[in-house]
């Protein structure tokens, strides 16, 4: 399974970004759970959001508080993270990941993308 994250960039506080994660590979299918994590310099990798197969289950990190929405398009093997009301503390490298199950923990994921930088200026 290969994951390609994109959509990061520089945005002002209060703005929005939509991240995408395209999955590929002969073994990938819609049964995989997908997640987004982020890591700021000097910080541990942090859970942002996860979505189960067929969009039936979603979960978010406590800090999200209704600002982010995770979704997936199984026809395109792509997962999205819509981020609104961005704050400077959201600045980090955002990673997408895939798991055969569903998890909030980094240890629960088997495949990782390369990350995309999100920078929020105040």
SERO-4910 file (N, C-alpha, C, O; in steps of 0.05 Angstrom, whole numbers):
BEGIN
 pado doro    nc1    nc2    nc3   cac1   cac2   cac3    cc1    cc2    cc3    oc1    oc2    oc3
  Unk    A     17    -24      0      0      0      0     18     25      0     36     27     16
  Unk    A     12     43    -18     27     69    -19      7     91    -14    -16     91    -24
  Unk    A     15    111      1     -1    133      8     12    159      0     36    163      6
  Unk    A     -2    176    -13      9    202    -22     -8    224    -12    -31    228    -20
  Unk    A      3    239      8    -12    262     19     -6    287      4     17    291     -5
  Unk    A    -25    305      2    -22    330    -11    -41    350      0    -59    343     15
  Unk    A    -38    376     -8    -57    396     -1    -47    415     21    -61    434     28
  Unk    A    -24    410     33    -14    428     53     -5    454     41     -4    458     17
  Unk    A      1    473     59     10    499     50      9    519     72      7    512     96
  Unk    A     12    544     64     12    566     83    -15    580     83    -25    587     61
  Unk    A    -27    584    106    -53    596    108    -54    614    132    -40    609    152
  Unk    A    -70    635    131    -73    652    154    -91    640    175   -109    623    168
  Unk    A    -88    647    200   -105    638    221   -134    645    214   -141    666    204
  Unk    A   -152    625    219   -180    628    212   -186    617    184   -210    614    177
  Unk    A   -166    611    169   -170    601    142   -175    571    141   -178    558    162
  Unk    A   -176    560    117   -183    532    113   -163    519     93   -151    532     76
  Unk    A   -160    493     96   -145    477     78   -158    450     76   -171    440     95
  Unk    A   -155    437     53   -165    410     50   -141    392     42   -129    396     21
  Unk    A   -135    373     59   -114    354     53   -126    330     39   -149    322     44
  Unk    A   -111    318     21   -119    293      8    -98    272     12    -74    278     15
  Unk    A   -107    247     12    -88    225     14    -98    203     -6   -119    191     -2
  Unk    A    -82    199    -26    -89    180    -47    -75    153    -41    -50    152    -37
  Unk    A    -90    132    -39    -79    106    -34    -77     89    -59    -94     92    -77
  Unk    A    -57     73    -61    -54     56    -84    -40     30    -75    -31     27    -53
  Unk    A    -40     11    -94    -27    -15    -88    -47    -37    -92    -71    -33    -88
  Unk    A    -38    -60    -99    -56    -82   -106    -72    -93    -82    -93   -105    -86
  Unk    A    -62    -88    -58    -77    -99    -35    -95    -79    -22   -110    -86     -4
  Unk    A    -94    -54    -30   -111    -34    -17   -139    -37    -27   -145    -41    -50
  Unk    A   -158    -34     -8   -186    -34    -15   -202    -18      6   -190     -7     25
  Unk    A   -227    -15      2   -244      2     19   -247     -9     47   -259      4     64
  Unk    A   -237    -33     52   -239    -44     79   -218    -32     98   -219    -36    123
  Unk    A   -199    -18     87   -178     -6    104   -190     18    119   -204     35    107
  Unk    A   -183     20    144   -188     45    159   -166     65    153   -143     57    148
  Unk    A   -173     90    153   -153    111    146   -152    131    169   -172    137    182
  Unk    A   -128    143    172   -125    163    193   -107    185    185    -91    183    166
  Unk    A   -110    207    199    -92    230    196    -79    235    224    -92    234    244
  Unk    A    -53    240    223    -38    247    246    -22    272    239    -19    280    216
  Unk    A    -12    285    260      5    308    255     28    308    275     27    297    296
  Unk    A     50    321    266     73    323    283     86    350    280     95    358    258
  Unk    A     87    365    302    101    391    302    129    386    312    135    366    324
  Unk    A    147    405    305    176    402    313    178    398    343    167    413    359
  Unk    A    193    377    351    198    371    379    175    358    393    176    354    417
  Unk    A    154    352    378    130    340    391    126    311    381    137    303    360
  Unk    A    111    296    396    104    269    387     82    271    365     68    290    363
  Unk    A     81    250    350     60    248    330     33    246    344     29    230    362
  Unk    A     14    262    334    -12    265    348    -35    256    330    -35    262    306
  Unk    A    -54    243    342    -78    234    327    -95    258    320   -101    275    337
  Unk    A   -104    259    295   -121    280    286   -150    270    280   -169    280    291
  Unk    A   -151    250    263   -177    239    256   -174    212    243   -153    205    233
  Unk    A   -196    196    244   -196    170    232   -223    164    220   -243    174    230
  Unk    A   -224    148    200   -249    140    187   -248    110    181   -228    100    171
  Unk    A   -270     97    188   -271     68    182   -279     63    154   -284     81    138
  Unk    A   -281     38    147   -289     30    120   -318     39    115   -335     39    133
  Unk    A   -323     47     91   -350     54     82   -361     78     98   -385     81    100
  Unk    A   -344     95    109   -353    119    123   -371    114    147   -385    133    155
  Unk    A   -371     91    158   -390     85    180   -381     96    206   -398    103    223
  Unk    A   -355     99    210   -345    108    236   -325    130    231   -308    128    213
  Unk    A   -326    151    247   -305    171    247   -298    178    276   -314    174    295
  Unk    A   -274    188    280   -265    195    307   -245    218    303   -231    220    283
  Unk    A   -243    235    323   -227    259    322   -211    263    347   -219    255    369
  Unk    A   -188    276    344   -173    284    367   -188    305    383   -204    320    372
  Unk    A   -183    306    409   -198    324    426   -195    354    418   -214    369    421
  Unk    A   -173    361    407   -167    388    400   -183    397    375   -185    421    370
  Unk    A   -194    379    360   -207    386    335   -232    402    340   -236    423    327
  Unk    A   -249    394    359   -272    409    368   -289    420    345   -296    443    345
  Unk    A   -296    402    327   -314    409    305   -302    425    282   -316    432    264
  Unk    A   -276    430    283   -264    446    262   -255    429    237   -254    440    215
  Unk    A   -250    404    241   -240    387    219   -261    365    213   -277    357    230
  Unk    A   -261    357    188   -278    335    179   -263    316    162   -250    324    142
  Unk    A   -264    291    169   -251    270    152   -272    257    135   -295    252    145
  Unk    A   -265    251    111   -283    237     93   -267    220     74   -243    223     72
  Unk    A   -281    203     59   -267    186     40   -284    181     15   -308    181     17
  Unk    A   -270    178     -7   -283    171    -32   -271    145    -41   -249    144    -52
  Unk    A   -286    123    -36   -275     97    -41   -271     92    -71   -254     75    -79
  Unk    A   -286    105    -88   -283    101   -116   -256    112   -125   -244    103   -145
  Unk    A   -246    132   -111   -220    145   -118   -198    136    -99   -175    144   -103
  Unk    A   -204    118    -80   -184    110    -60   -170    134    -47   -146    135    -44
  Unk    A   -186    154    -40   -176    179    -30   -190    186     -4   -215    183     -2
  Unk    A   -175    196     15   -185    206     40   -179    235     42   -158    244     34
  Unk    A   -198    250     53   -195    279     55   -196    288     84   -208    274    101
  Unk    A   -183    310     90   -185    323    116   -191    352    111   -173    367    103
  Unk    A   -215    360    115   -223    388    112   -218    402    139   -229    394    159
  Unk    A   -201    422    138   -193    436    162   -203    465    160   -194    480    143
  Unk    A   -219    473    179   -230    500    180   -221    514    206   -212    501    224
  Unk    A   -224    540    206   -217    555    230   -190    548    241   -186    543    264
  Unk    A   -171    548    223   -144    539    230   -131    559    249   -135    583    248
  Unk    A   -115    548    267   -100    563    287    -70    559    284    -62    540    271
  Unk    A    -55    577    295    -26    575    292    -16    548    305      4    537    295
  Unk    A    -30    539    325    -21    514    338    -28    489    321    -20    467    328
  Unk    A    -41    493    299    -46    471    280    -22    467    261    -22    448    245
  Unk    A     -2    484    262     21    482    246     36    456    252     43    451    275
  Unk    A     40    440    232     53    414    235     55    400    208     45    410    188
  Unk    A     70    378    207     69    361    184     46    341    189     45    328    210
  Unk    A     29    339    169      6    321    171     11    296    155     19    297    131
  Unk    A      6    273    168     10    247    155    -16    232    153    -33    233    171
  Unk    A    -19    218    131    -41    199    129    -30    171    133     -7    165    128
  Unk    A    -48    154    142    -40    126    148    -63    107    143    -87    115    143
  Unk    A    -57     82    139    -77     62    133    -74     38    152    -52     30    159
  Unk    A    -97     28    160    -98      5    177   -119    -15    169   -139     -7    157
  Unk    A   -115    -40    174   -135    -60    167   -158    -59    186   -179    -71    181
  Unk    A   -155    -44    208   -177    -42    227   -185    -12    230   -191      1    211
  Unk    A   -185     -3    255   -192     25    261   -178     32    287   -180     18    307
  Unk    A   -164     55    288   -148     61    311   -143     91    314   -143    106    294
  Unk    A   -139    100    339   -129    127    345    -99    127    350    -88    149    353
  Unk    A    -87    104    351    -59    103    358    -41     98    334    -48     84    315
  Unk    A    -18    111    335      1    107    313      9     78    310     14     68    287
  Unk    A     10     63    332     18     35    331     -3     18    317      2     -5    310
  Unk    A    -27     28    313    -48     13    300    -48     15    270    -64      2    257
  Unk    A    -29     30    259    -28     34    230     -4     20    217     18     19    228
  Unk    A    -10      9    194     11     -7    180     25      8    158     48      1    152
  Unk    A     13     28    147     24     42    124     22     72    129      2     82    140
  Unk    A     42     87    120     44    116    125     51    130     99     67    120     83
  Unk    A     39    153     95     47    171     74     71    188     82     81    185    105
  Unk    A     80    205     64    105    220     68    100    246     84    120    258     93
  Unk    A     76    254     87     70    279    102     68    303     84     81    305     63
  Unk    A     52    322     93     49    347     79     49    369    100     35    367    120
  Unk    A     64    390     95     68    412    114     44    431    114     35    440     93
  Unk    A     34    436    138     13    457    141     25    478    160     33    472    182
  Unk    A     24    503    150     34    525    166     12    546    168      2    555    148
  Unk    A      5    553    193    -16    572    198     -3    597    210      9    596    231
  Unk    A     -5    619    196      7    644    206    -14    659    223    -37    660    216
  Unk    A     -4    671    244    -22    686    262    -23    715    255    -37    731    268
***
